[in-house]
Amino acid sequence: MRVEIIGAGLAGCEAANYLASRGVQVVLYDIKPESFTPAHSDKNFCELVCSNSLKGKDPYSNACGLLKEEMRTLGSLTMDAALNTAVPAGGALAVDREKFASFVTEKIKNNNYISVVCKEVEKVPEDWCIVATGPLTTDKLSSGISNICGGQLHFYDASAPIISRESIDFNHAFFGDRYGKGGDDYVNCPLTKEEYQVFVTELLGAGKAVLHDFEKHEIFEGCMPVEVMAARGFDSLRFANFKPVGLKDKDGNRFYAVLQLRKENADGTAYNLVGCQTNLKWGEQKRVFSLIPALKNAEFFRYGVMHRNTFINSPACLNADFSLKTNPKVFFAGQITGVEGYVESAASGLLAAVHIYEKLNGRAPKIPDNTTVLGALSAHISGPTENFQPMNANFGILKPAEKLIKDKKQRYAYLAARALESVRAYKGNL
């Protein structure tokens, strides 16, 4: 048995590992390290571009945390890598990007059932394969995919700046997570009302790298540039990225607005500006973010950038097992299918591999039901919809509870317990 996988990102590596661990010969194609997309620079696979956070950890209160636990049940490489490269991030699972990519790359390259080929694939194969080329698929392959899938959709997302820890002014910052959780995992940079007003005014007037109409129409809500969020209303950041709720310094002081910084690596030498994805010119980023008192001397290791993401109209061309309606041997996985987020992308790769393995062994694919996040995402990419858009893991896409549970925490806990029971049963039937 032999399967070709195009793309060694989160979805592709997840799929390759699952199949290889079951004795399937895998040929994994990627343009690295000979070439890079505009958003990538690390020679290793599974480079995390926008953030080093994989979102919430708790499966009983966070849908992405629940998805992680579902993936662990099925033997996820991504979850194994995250466990081994995690950095402190309170209630979130964050990783050291370089160590994470290195961990996955070593696992892939040291697997005797996986052959890695550095090559740009220009057309979609017709035999057993998984296309997991991500939102920055090369132009030639994009053209072929467009012909097969009847056109493509796109949106834009962005990454946040990363700064040096040594350059943070701790006379104007303090450690701590919301409501005293998470110890010293975050650095908090408070602003007074006047400081916040100056920051927002300068942010709104700052020069942008590229001016496009997409600022109003084609921004993904889950990765919105901070300047676009600020343009929605002068106080919009105070209810989102700069929310001060639950944050107090050691003297018990509360603040008008707070920017949080999260560790970028295990050593804590670099921090990223949480929620500050941006498309400002690099010089403007330094000028505007330096208006925050704690960042007045900030040294930038990396500036924020914006790039276009591409995804297919999956409901029109994919089955719930992520295979093409026109060719059941060809599967798609990752953000190109319209699942949005690191964990969601890896999950789709895992699902595609599960289903292709069943087919290779003469069995009909078994789709997890929509009491699980895995099943709900499968339904999202294949269910009929008039305006298909990328979807993150959230409790709203799960099948509702069979009984009325008014308390949100109790309802989420019930949905999570039900999902984990269901995914364990699903694994037993594979």
C-alpha positions as CSV (number, residue, x, y, z in Angstrom):
1,M,0.0,0.0,0.0
2,R,1.3,3.4,-1.0
3,V,-0.1,6.9,-0.4
4,E,1.3,10.2,-1.6
5,I,0.9,13.3,0.7
6,I,1.6,16.7,-0.7
7,G,2.6,19.2,2.0
8,A,4.5,18.7,5.2
9,G,2.6,21.1,7.4
10,L,0.5,20.1,10.4
11,A,-2.1,18.2,8.4
12,G,0.4,16.5,6.1
13,C,2.7,15.3,8.9
14,E,-0.2,14.2,11.0
15,A,-1.5,12.1,8.2
16,A,1.9,10.7,7.2
17,N,2.6,9.6,10.8
18,Y,-0.8,7.9,11.2
19,L,-0.5,5.9,8.0
20,A,3.2,5.0,8.5
21,S,2.6,3.8,12.0
22,R,0.2,1.3,10.4
23,G,2.6,0.0,7.9
24,V,1.5,2.1,4.9
25,Q,4.3,3.4,2.6
26,V,4.1,7.2,2.5
27,V,5.8,9.5,0.0
28,L,5.7,13.0,1.5
29,Y,6.3,15.9,-0.8
30,D,7.3,19.4,0.3
31,I,9.2,22.3,-1.3
32,K,11.3,22.8,1.8
33,P,14.2,23.3,2.3
34,E,14.9,24.3,-1.3
35,S,12.0,26.8,-1.5
36,F,9.7,28.7,0.9
37,T,6.3,30.3,0.8
38,P,6.1,34.0,1.5
39,A,5.1,33.3,5.2
40,H,7.7,30.5,5.9
41,S,11.4,30.6,6.8
42,D,12.2,27.5,8.9
43,K,13.7,24.6,7.0
44,N,11.8,22.2,9.3
45,F,8.3,20.9,8.7
46,C,5.2,22.1,10.7
47,E,6.4,25.7,11.0
48,L,3.9,27.7,13.1
49,V,3.6,31.1,11.4
50,C,0.9,33.2,13.1
51,S,1.3,32.3,16.8
52,N,2.9,29.7,19.0
53,S,-0.3,29.1,20.9
54,L,-2.5,26.1,20.2
55,K,-5.3,27.6,22.3
56,G,-7.0,26.3,25.4
57,K,-6.0,23.1,27.2
58,D,-9.0,22.2,29.3
59,P,-11.3,19.9,27.4
60,Y,-14.3,20.6,29.7
61,S,-14.4,24.3,29.2
62,N,-12.7,24.9,25.8
63,A,-13.7,23.4,22.5
64,C,-10.2,23.4,21.2
65,G,-9.0,21.7,24.4
66,L,-11.7,19.1,23.7
67,L,-10.4,18.6,20.2
68,K,-6.9,18.1,21.5
69,E,-8.1,15.3,23.8
70,E,-10.1,13.7,20.9
71,M,-6.9,13.8,18.8
72,R,-4.8,12.3,21.6
73,T,-7.3,9.4,21.8
74,L,-6.6,8.6,18.1
75,G,-2.8,8.9,18.6
76,S,-1.9,12.4,17.3
77,L,1.6,13.4,16.4
78,T,0.8,17.1,16.8
79,M,-0.3,16.5,20.4
80,D,2.8,14.5,21.2
81,A,5.0,17.2,19.8
82,A,3.2,19.9,21.7
83,L,3.5,18.0,25.0
84,N,7.3,17.7,24.5
85,T,7.9,21.3,23.4
86,A,5.4,23.2,25.6
87,V,6.1,26.6,27.1
88,P,4.2,28.1,30.1
89,A,1.0,29.8,28.9
90,G,-1.5,29.6,31.7
91,G,-4.7,27.9,30.4
92,A,-3.4,27.7,26.9
93,L,-1.1,25.2,25.2
94,A,1.8,27.1,23.7
95,V,5.0,25.7,22.3
96,D,8.5,26.6,21.4
97,R,8.1,27.0,17.7
98,E,11.6,25.9,16.6
99,K,11.6,22.9,19.0
100,F,8.1,21.9,17.9
101,A,9.0,22.0,14.2
102,S,12.2,20.1,14.9
103,F,10.4,17.4,16.9
104,V,7.9,16.7,14.2
105,T,10.6,16.8,11.4
106,E,12.8,14.3,13.2
107,K,9.8,11.9,13.8
108,I,8.9,12.1,10.1
109,K,12.4,11.7,8.7
110,N,13.3,8.9,11.0
111,N,10.3,6.8,10.1
112,N,11.3,4.0,7.7
113,Y,7.8,4.0,6.1
114,I,8.0,7.6,5.1
115,S,10.0,8.8,2.1
116,V,10.5,12.6,2.0
117,V,10.8,14.2,-1.4
118,C,11.8,17.9,-1.8
119,K,9.8,18.8,-4.9
120,E,7.1,21.1,-6.0
121,V,4.1,19.1,-7.1
122,E,2.3,20.8,-9.9
123,K,-0.8,18.7,-10.3
124,V,-3.1,16.7,-8.1
125,P,-2.4,12.9,-8.4
126,E,-5.3,10.6,-9.4
127,D,-4.4,7.7,-7.2
128,W,-4.3,7.4,-3.4
129,C,-3.2,10.8,-2.1
130,I,-3.8,13.6,0.4
131,V,-3.4,17.2,-0.7
132,A,-2.4,19.1,2.5
133,T,-0.6,22.1,0.9
134,G,-2.2,24.7,3.2
135,P,-3.4,28.2,2.6
136,L,-0.3,29.2,0.7
137,T,-0.4,26.5,-2.0
138,T,2.0,27.2,-4.9
139,D,0.5,28.8,-8.0
140,K,0.8,25.9,-10.4
141,L,-0.8,23.4,-8.0
142,S,-3.5,26.0,-7.0
143,S,-4.5,26.2,-10.7
144,G,-4.9,22.5,-10.9
145,I,-6.9,22.4,-7.6
146,S,-9.1,25.3,-8.9
147,N,-9.9,23.3,-12.0
148,I,-10.9,20.2,-10.0
149,C,-12.9,22.1,-7.3
150,G,-14.6,24.7,-9.4
151,G,-12.8,27.8,-8.2
152,Q,-11.3,28.9,-5.0
153,L,-12.1,31.3,-2.1
154,H,-9.7,33.3,0.0
155,F,-9.3,35.4,3.0
156,Y,-6.4,37.2,4.7
157,D,-4.8,36.6,8.1
158,A,-1.8,38.1,9.9
159,S,0.8,37.3,12.5
160,A,1.8,39.3,15.6
161,P,5.2,40.9,16.4
162,I,7.8,39.2,18.6
163,I,10.0,41.2,21.0
164,S,13.0,40.6,23.3
165,R,12.3,40.0,26.9
166,E,15.3,42.1,27.9
167,S,13.7,45.1,26.2
168,I,10.5,45.0,28.3
169,D,10.4,47.8,30.9
170,F,9.2,45.9,34.0
171,N,8.7,49.2,35.9
172,H,5.5,49.4,33.7
173,A,4.7,45.7,33.5
174,F,3.8,42.8,35.8
175,F,3.5,39.0,35.6
176,G,0.3,37.0,36.0
177,D,-2.7,35.5,34.2
178,R,-6.4,36.5,34.5
179,Y,-8.0,35.9,37.9
180,G,-4.7,34.7,39.4
181,K,-4.5,31.7,37.1
182,G,-1.3,30.5,35.4
183,G,1.2,32.1,37.7
184,D,3.8,34.1,35.8
185,D,3.1,32.8,32.3
186,Y,2.1,36.2,30.9
187,V,3.6,39.6,31.0
188,N,1.0,42.3,31.4
189,C,1.5,45.8,30.0
190,P,-1.1,48.2,31.4
191,L,-2.3,51.5,30.0
192,T,-4.1,54.4,31.6
193,K,-7.1,55.9,29.8
194,E,-4.9,58.6,28.4
195,E,-2.2,56.2,27.2
196,Y,-4.8,53.9,25.6
197,Q,-6.4,56.9,23.8
198,V,-3.0,58.0,22.4
199,F,-2.1,54.4,21.4
200,V,-5.4,53.8,19.5
201,T,-5.2,57.2,17.8
202,E,-1.8,56.5,16.5
203,L,-2.7,52.9,15.6
204,L,-5.6,54.1,13.4
205,G,-3.4,56.7,11.7
206,A,-0.4,54.5,11.1
207,G,0.8,53.5,7.6
208,K,-0.1,50.0,6.4
209,A,2.1,47.7,4.4
210,V,-0.5,47.1,1.7
211,L,-3.9,48.9,1.4
212,H,-6.7,46.6,0.2
213,D,-10.4,46.4,0.1
214,F,-10.1,43.2,2.1
215,E,-9.9,45.2,5.3
216,K,-13.7,45.3,5.3
217,H,-14.6,42.1,3.5
218,E,-12.0,39.3,3.6
219,I,-10.5,39.3,7.0
220,F,-10.8,36.1,9.1
221,E,-12.4,37.1,12.4
222,G,-10.1,34.7,14.4
223,C,-6.9,36.3,13.2
224,M,-7.9,40.0,12.7
225,P,-5.3,42.7,12.5
226,V,-5.3,44.9,15.6
227,E,-5.7,48.0,13.5
228,V,-8.8,46.6,11.8
229,M,-10.3,45.7,15.2
230,A,-9.5,49.2,16.5
231,A,-11.3,50.7,13.5
232,R,-14.6,49.1,14.7
233,G,-14.8,51.5,17.6
234,F,-12.5,53.4,19.9
235,D,-13.1,51.0,22.8
236,S,-13.2,47.8,20.8
237,L,-9.7,46.7,21.8
238,R,-10.6,47.1,25.5
239,F,-13.3,44.4,25.0
240,A,-11.0,42.1,23.0
241,N,-7.2,42.1,22.7
242,F,-6.6,44.7,25.4
243,K,-9.2,43.4,27.8
244,P,-8.3,44.4,31.4
245,V,-10.8,42.1,33.1
246,G,-9.3,39.8,35.8
247,L,-5.9,41.4,35.8
248,K,-4.4,43.1,38.8
249,D,-0.8,43.9,39.8
250,K,0.8,42.8,43.1
251,D,-0.7,45.8,44.8
252,G,-4.2,45.0,43.6
253,N,-4.4,47.8,41.1
254,R,-6.8,47.5,38.1
255,F,-6.2,49.1,34.8
256,Y,-8.1,50.8,31.9
257,A,-6.5,48.5,29.3
258,V,-3.9,45.7,29.3
259,L,-1.8,44.2,26.5
260,Q,-0.6,40.7,27.3
261,L,2.7,39.2,26.2
262,R,3.2,35.4,26.0
263,K,6.4,33.4,25.9
264,E,7.5,32.6,22.4
265,N,10.2,30.0,23.4
266,A,11.0,27.7,26.3
267,D,13.8,29.9,27.5
268,G,11.5,32.9,27.8
269,T,13.9,35.2,25.9
270,A,11.2,36.2,23.4
271,Y,7.6,37.2,23.8
272,N,4.8,37.8,21.3
273,L,2.2,40.5,21.6
274,V,-1.0,38.5,22.2
275,G,-3.8,39.5,19.8
276,C,-1.6,42.1,18.0
277,Q,-1.6,40.6,14.5
278,T,-0.9,43.5,12.2
279,N,-0.4,44.7,8.7
280,L,1.3,48.0,9.6
281,K,4.6,48.9,8.0
282,W,7.5,47.7,10.1
283,G,8.7,51.1,11.1
284,E,5.1,52.0,12.1
285,Q,4.9,48.8,14.2
286,K,7.9,49.9,16.2
287,R,6.7,53.5,16.6
288,V,3.1,52.6,17.6
289,F,3.7,49.6,19.9
290,S,6.5,51.6,21.6
291,L,3.8,54.0,22.8
292,I,2.8,51.3,25.4
293,P,4.9,52.3,28.5
294,A,6.3,48.8,29.0
295,L,7.4,48.6,25.4
296,K,8.9,52.0,25.0
297,N,12.4,50.4,24.4
298,A,11.1,47.2,22.7
299,E,13.5,45.3,20.5
300,F,11.6,43.5,17.8
301,F,12.8,40.0,16.8
302,R,10.1,39.7,14.2
303,Y,7.5,42.2,12.9
304,G,3.9,41.2,12.1
305,V,3.0,40.4,8.5
306,M,-0.2,39.7,6.6
307,H,-0.7,37.1,3.9
308,R,-3.5,35.6,1.8
309,N,-4.9,32.2,2.7
310,T,-6.7,30.0,0.2
311,F,-9.4,27.4,0.8
312,I,-11.6,25.4,-1.5
313,N,-15.4,25.4,-1.5
314,S,-15.3,22.1,0.4
315,P,-19.1,21.4,0.6
316,A,-19.3,21.5,-3.1
317,C,-16.4,19.1,-3.8
318,L,-15.6,17.1,-0.6
319,N,-17.3,14.2,1.1
320,A,-17.4,14.0,4.9
321,D,-14.3,11.8,4.9
322,F,-12.4,14.6,3.2
323,S,-12.2,12.8,-0.2
324,L,-13.2,14.3,-3.5
325,K,-16.7,13.6,-4.7
326,T,-15.3,13.1,-8.2
327,N,-12.4,10.8,-7.0
328,P,-12.7,8.9,-3.7
329,K,-9.0,8.1,-3.8
330,V,-8.0,11.8,-3.5
331,F,-8.3,13.5,-0.1
332,F,-7.8,17.0,1.0
333,A,-6.7,18.1,4.5
334,G,-5.7,21.2,6.5
335,Q,-6.6,24.9,6.1
336,I,-7.2,24.5,2.4
337,T,-10.4,22.6,3.3
338,G,-11.9,25.4,5.4
339,V,-10.9,24.3,8.9
340,E,-9.2,27.2,10.6
341,G,-6.5,27.0,13.2
342,Y,-3.4,24.9,14.0
343,V,-5.2,22.2,15.9
344,E,-8.1,22.0,13.5
345,S,-5.8,21.7,10.6
346,A,-3.8,18.8,12.2
347,A,-7.1,17.2,13.1
348,S,-8.3,17.2,9.5
349,G,-5.0,15.5,8.5
350,L,-5.6,12.9,11.1
351,L,-9.1,12.3,9.9
352,A,-8.1,12.1,6.3
353,A,-5.5,9.5,7.2
354,V,-8.0,7.5,9.3
355,H,-10.4,7.3,6.4
356,I,-7.9,6.6,3.7
357,Y,-6.5,3.7,5.8
358,E,-10.0,2.2,6.1
359,K,-10.5,2.4,2.4
360,L,-7.1,0.9,1.7
361,N,-8.2,-2.1,3.8
362,G,-11.5,-2.5,1.9
363,R,-13.7,-0.9,4.6
364,A,-16.1,1.9,4.3
365,P,-15.0,5.1,6.1
366,K,-16.5,5.7,9.5
367,I,-17.3,9.4,10.1
368,P,-17.2,10.4,13.8
369,D,-20.6,11.8,14.8
370,N,-21.3,15.4,15.5
371,T,-21.2,14.9,19.3
372,T,-17.5,15.2,18.8
373,V,-15.5,18.2,17.5
374,L,-13.9,15.9,14.9
375,G,-17.3,14.9,13.6
376,A,-18.6,18.4,13.7
377,L,-15.7,19.7,11.6
378,S,-16.3,16.8,9.2
379,A,-19.9,18.0,8.9
380,H,-18.8,21.6,8.4
381,I,-16.6,20.9,5.4
382,S,-19.2,18.6,3.7
383,G,-22.6,20.0,4.7
384,P,-24.7,22.2,2.4
385,T,-24.1,25.9,3.0
386,E,-24.7,29.1,0.9
387,N,-21.7,31.0,2.3
388,F,-18.9,28.6,3.2
389,Q,-16.4,30.1,5.6
390,P,-13.5,28.8,7.7
391,M,-14.5,27.3,11.0
392,N,-12.6,27.0,14.3
393,A,-13.4,24.4,17.0
394,N,-16.3,25.7,19.2
395,F,-19.0,24.2,21.3
396,G,-21.6,25.7,19.0
397,I,-20.9,23.3,16.2
398,L,-21.6,20.2,18.4
399,K,-24.9,18.4,18.5
400,P,-26.9,20.1,21.3
401,A,-27.2,18.4,24.7
402,E,-30.1,16.0,25.0
403,K,-31.3,17.9,28.0
404,L,-31.6,21.6,28.9
405,I,-28.5,22.8,30.9
406,K,-28.7,26.5,31.5
407,D,-25.4,26.9,33.2
408,K,-22.7,27.3,30.5
409,K,-19.9,25.7,32.5
410,Q,-22.0,22.7,33.2
411,R,-23.3,22.5,29.7
412,Y,-19.7,22.6,28.2
413,A,-18.6,19.9,30.7
414,Y,-21.5,17.7,29.7
415,L,-20.8,18.1,26.0
416,A,-17.1,17.4,26.5
417,A,-17.8,14.2,28.6
418,R,-20.2,13.0,25.9
419,A,-17.7,13.8,23.1
420,L,-14.8,11.9,24.8
421,E,-17.0,8.9,25.4
422,S,-18.1,9.0,21.7
423,V,-14.5,9.3,20.4
424,R,-13.3,6.4,22.5
425,A,-16.1,4.3,21.0
426,Y,-15.2,5.5,17.6
427,K,-11.6,4.4,18.0
428,G,-12.7,1.0,19.1
429,N,-14.7,0.6,15.9
430,L,-11.8,1.4,13.6
